[in-house]
Amino acid sequence: MHAPKHLMAWALALLVGALLAGCGESAKAPATQPAGAGASQSFKWKMVTTWPPNFPIFQEGVERFADEVRTMSDGRLDIKVFAGGELVPPLQSFDAVSQGTVEMGHGAAYYWAGKVPAAQFLSTVPFGMTAKGMNAWLYSGGGIELWNELYEPFGLVALPMGNTGVQMGGWFNKRIDSVADLKGLRMRIPGLGGKVLAKAGGTPVLLAGGEIYTALERGTIDATEWVGPFHDERLGLYRAAKYYYYPGWHEPGTTLELTVNRKAWDQLPEDLQTIVRVAAMATNLWMYSQFESLNLKALGELKKKGVEVLPFPDDVLAELRRLTDEALDEEAAKDAQFKRVYETYKAFRADNDAWDSISDGAYRKALQ
């Protein structure tokens, strides 16, 4: 999809500009701009992603972001986007931006759990906050400031740029009627969700997206999670497994990230920094809206194909939640930074849940 023209883009900037105070001091322009910075200065940047070329919504959204920045800046900030593997391997994008090989990157913070375990909270954690809560925490609850504090040693500026919404629980080649059915289950599931599955007796398996269908079809794995109906149908997972479970307890509102090399960011004039923040915020909303719209249509198509869409039993979800709390406490005991972010996250979530119970939650209940 193409970027809006100048008038629409700047109207968007005016509408969301007032919200940028919540984007965090760490991502703001320095008080004094570099010598020579101004309206006549132009920049040509490279941006790498963790996504395959032409990947719907994810890579598409990043290309849209670059187009909008180019339009709003009248070409003064020209960002060339490279998909995963085109310039650097997908999971080396964090290092490429940190080292200044490129100026920008796009991915998900939980990909870097090996470097920054606490960064997983800035993406998603099992039974964590949904997109609504994540946006509230990040933009208005100090989350972005915390994010940039975590990334400061790596010379990075971070901003939210995309959200999948609540994902699906995954594809299974057998029914999950009790916790016992998870024992011995070989499932493609990364991160903290994988740790929780292991606690339940399953075996988490790490596979790249391009390997999932073949592994599931050949029985190398018994189950897999990916994203949601729109992407899952595109991968053809319905041809390799019959049972499609919900909800995505392991990824309830996965936030994607824009990373910017700190030295490059500090060279931008204030107006270009503002344009980047506005375009990232607009892309955050656009990606989430795309998922919400396209998933519901794709789910209908999957049902027509004979897929059984089933809820996880209540006792299974209850046990997975108990094991999640156990896993998070164990990680917090090993890492002081993880513990501090966890406590901050929990405190905001408690307030968010209390408000939700008398706002959205109460409204949904009234509709039943």
N, C-alpha and C positions, 0 to 999 in steps of 0.2 A: 504494500500500500504506500502511496506517495504522501509526502509531508504536506501540510496545509500551506497556503500562500502566506505572504508577509502579514497581511491584516489579521488573519485567523491566528497565526502564531503569536503575534504580539498581544492580541486580545487574551490569549491563554496565559501569556506571561503576566499580564496585569491582574487576571483573576486569581492566580495562585501565588503571586509575588508576596502577598501579605502573610502567607503561610510559611515563608522561608525562614522566619525567625526560629522555627522549631527544627531546622535542619542541622543545628549544631555548630558551635564555635569552631570545631576542628575543621569543618568543611568551608568556612567562610574565607573571603579574601583577606590577605594581610592588611594591616592598617596603612602601610605605606607601599604603594605599588612600585615595581622595579622601574629604574630610570628608562625613559623612552616608551613605557607602556602607555597606550592610548588608543584612540579610535582608528588611527591609521595603521596600527600594527596587525599583522595577520600571522596565522599559525597553521601548519600542516602536521596533523597528528596521525599516529597509527593506533588502532584499537583491535585487540584480540579477544576471542570468546572461547568458551568451553563447548560451544554447540556445533553440530555438523552444518555444512553449507545448506542454505535454504530451509533450515529447520523451522517449521511453522511456529509462530508466536514468539519463540525465544530469539532466534537469529533474525527473524522478520522484525521484531520489536527493536532490536539493536540497530538495524539498518534504518528504521524509521527515526530513531533517536538521532542518529548522525545527520539524516536529512533535515530534521527540524533545527538542529544546532546550526547547520550550514545556512538555512533560510533565515533564522532569526538574527544571525550575525552578519548577514549580507556577504557570506563567504569568508569572513575574517578568521573563523575557526573551521577548518576543513578536516573532517575525520574520515580516514579510510579504514573500513572494517574488514578484518580477516577472520574467517570462521576457524574453529578448532582444527589444527593440523595444517592450515594453509601457511602460517608463518612460524608458529610454535606449537608443540603438542598441546591438546586441550587442557590437561591438568598442570601445565607449566605456565599458564597465563598469569597466575599470582606472582611468580618469580620474575616473569618478563616485565611486568609493570613495576614491581618493587626495584628491580635493577636498572630501570630506565631504558631497557631495550625498546619498549613501546610506551606510549603515554597513558593508555587506557586499557581496561579489561572488563569483561562481563562474565559472571558465573554465579556461584552460590557459596556463601561463607562456610557451609559445612564441608565443602571440598577440602578446606585447608585445616581440618581438625587436627591433623598431625603436627602442624606448625602452631596453631592457635586453638586449642581445644575449646576455649570459651566462645569462639566465634560461632559455634553451632547455634547458640541462642539467637544470633542475629539472622539466622536463616530459618530453622525450625527445629523443634524437639518434640518427641512423642507426647501426645496429650497436652500440647502447648496451646498457645493462642492462635486464633484464626487470623485471616488477613486484616479484619477490622481491628482486633486487638494489637496486632503487630504494627500496623500503621499508627495507631494511637501512641504506642510506646516509643516507636522510632522518631516520629515527627514532633511529638508533644510531651513525651515522658522521659527524655534524656537518653533514649536508646542510640541515636546517631552519635551523640557525644561519646558515649561509652564505646561504640564501634570504632570511632576514630582514635580513641585512646589505645585500644587493643592493637590497631594497625600502625600506630605511630612508630614503633621500632622498625617497621618494615618500609617506612617512607611512603605510606599510602594514605590517600583520602578516600573515604567510602561513603556511598549514598545508596538508598534503596532504589531499585529499578526493575520492578516486576514482582508478581506474586501469582502462584498457581491456584490459590484458594485451597479448600479442603480436597486432598487427593483421594483416590479410591484405595481400598485396602489391599487389592491385588488379585491376581489370577491364580487359581488353584486347580490341580487335577483330581482333587477329591474334596468332599464336603468337610467343613470344619464345624463339627457339632459340639465339641468340647475342647478343653485345654489339652487333653490327652492327644488330640489329633495333630497338635503342633510338635509333639515329640518325634524327633528323627526327620522332620520336614526340612528339605533342602530348598531354601528360598533365596532368591536374589533380593537383598535388602541391605542398604548401606548404613553407616553411621550408628547413632544411638539406637535406632530401630533394630539394627542387627544385633546389638548387645542385648536388647530386651528379648528378642527371639531366642537367642542362645540361652538366656536364663530360663526360658520356657521349655527348653529341651530341643529346640530346632537348630539347624545349621545355616548361618548366614553365608551367602556366597556373593562375592563382588564380581560383577560383569559389566562391561561397557554396553551401551544401549544397542549397538549393532549386533551383539552376541546373544541377546536375550531370547529372541524367537527360536533360534536354532537349539539353544540349550533346553528350552521348555518343550519343544517338539520332540527332541530326542531323549528326553527323560533325564538329562544331566542334572536338572533341577526339577523340583516338584511344584514350585510356585514362584511367582515374581510380582514385584510392584514396579510401576513405572511412574505415570503421572495421573492421567484421568482419561475418560472415554475418548476425547478427541485424538490425543496422541496414541492411545492404546489401540484404537481401531486402525490408525495409520500403520502401526507396526504389525497388524494382523494377529495380535495375541489371541483373539477369539478362535483362531484356527488351531491353536495349540493347547488351550485349556477351556474347560466348559464353565467353571464356576467363577463368578466375578463378585468379590466381597467388598462391602463398605461398612463403616467409614475408614478413611485413611488415618488411623490413629497415630501412625508413625510420622506423618507429614500433614498437619492440619492447616497450614497456611504458610507455605514455603516462600520466603522472601528472596529475591535475586538481588545481586549487588553490582553496582558500578564502582570500579576502583580507578583511581587516578594517581599517577606518580606525583608525589608531594612537590618535588622541585619544579616539575612542569606546571603544576597547578599554581604555584606561587608566581610564575611568570605571566599568568593570564591577567589582563586588566579586570577590574571589578565587574564591568558589564558582561564580559564573557563568562566569568565565573557564575554570575547570576543566570545567564542563559543556560549553562550546563545544568545547574540545579533545577531550573524550571523544566527543562526538557526531560531530565531524569524523573521528576515527579509526574509529569504527563505520561511518560512511558510506563511508570509503575501502575498508574490507573488503567492505561490502555491494555497492558498485558493481562491484568486481572479481569477486566471486562471481557476480553476475548475468550478467556477460559470459561467464564461463567456462561457466556452465550453459546459457544461451540460445544461445550461438554454436554449440555442438555440435549442438543440435537443428535450428537454422536451416540449418546446412551440409548436413545430411541432406536437408532439403526442397529445397535448391537443386540437389543432385545428382539428385533425382527429376524436376526440371524440365529436365534435360538439360544443365546447366552442366558444363563440363569444368574440373575442379579440378586444377591442374598446379603442380609445383614449378619455381622458377626454376632453370635449369641452373647447375651448380657454377661454370663459368667466368664466367657473368654476375654471380653473387654475389661472386666473388673480385674482379672488376674494380670493382664498385660499392663494395666495402669499401676497395679501394685509393684510389679517388677520394674516399671519405668522409674518410679520413685526410688526404688532400691538402687538401680543403676546410676541415676543422677547423684544420689548421695555418695556412692562409691567414687564416682569421678571427682566430686567436690572434695572428698577426703584426700585425693592424690594431687590436686592442683589448686593452689590458693586463688589464682586468677579466675579459674572456673567457678570456684565457690562464691567469689564476690559477685560475679555476673549473675550466677544462679539466684543468689539472694535478692539482687536488684530486680531481676525478671519476675521472681515469685511475688515480690511485694506489689509490683505493678499489676500482675495478673490477678491478684486477690482483689484489688480495687476494681479492675476491669470486670471481673466476674460478678462482683456485687452490683455494679451498675447494670450489666447485661441482664441480670436476673429480674430487674424491674423495668427494663427497656425492651430490647429485642426478644429476650427469653420469655418475658411475660406476654409479649405480643404474639409470639409463635404459639404459646400455650393457649391463648384465647382463640386462636384459629382452629384448634383441634376439635 
